[in-house]
Amino acid sequence: MWKSKLLSYGGRLTLINSVLSNLSVYMLSFFEIPKEVLKKLNHFRSRFFWQGDGHKRKYRLTKWSIMCRPKEQGGLGIMYLETQNKCLLSKWLFKLINEEGIWQQLLRNKYLANKTITQVEKKPGDSQFWSGLMKVKNVFLRWVSFKVHNGEQVSFWNDVWLGHISFRERFPNLYNLVRRKHDTVQTGRMFRPFQRIFSKKFDWAESG
């Protein structure tokens, strides 16, 4: 049992980062952490830092969110579990897109079929693991860019594959007129006649 009464704040901080914060890493890497569970974990870590193993409640001198900031930003560098959870789940998405293996093939066959990762959404009946991946998908996609290769797994409008933002964000008015918003780069539909691409007909003739 830790004799936290004999530990300095620096000693408690070391134990929080090396033990308490890491106890949940395995579960964080597979499932989205429920808000109530996250609240409890933060409560126990905060209580250990300020009170040790004593029962007498002690005043918290600063907010927990500030303590979880990096040291360069005025915090103590305590692991922010919600961010860690999103990062660990995003790692599975990265491997699903970029690597080949048995589990990747299983997930692609069950959830992706012929769709890109951008096109799929969470739906009833999904496994808890896949539901967690879908919760972090939009955050993940904001920070990645795609190599086109054959274009089969890259959404023309929704993925970042040319420049630093998607075509949907770069040309929102044009995107609103497109008939098939989930075409991949491979389909080559964007190179067909313009009138088949857009839901509105254009008069390309210059006025008088």
Secondary structure, DSSP 8 states (H G I E B T S, - for coil): ---GGGS-HHHHHHHIIIIITTTTHHHHTTS---HHHHHHHHHHHHHHHHHTT-SS----SS-HHHHTS-GGGTS-----HHHHHHHHHHHHHHHHHH--SHHHHHHIIIIITT--TTT----TT--HHHHHHHHHHHHHHHT-----TTSTT-BTTTS--SSSS-HHHHSHHHHHHBS-TT-BTTT-GGGS-HHHHBSS----S---
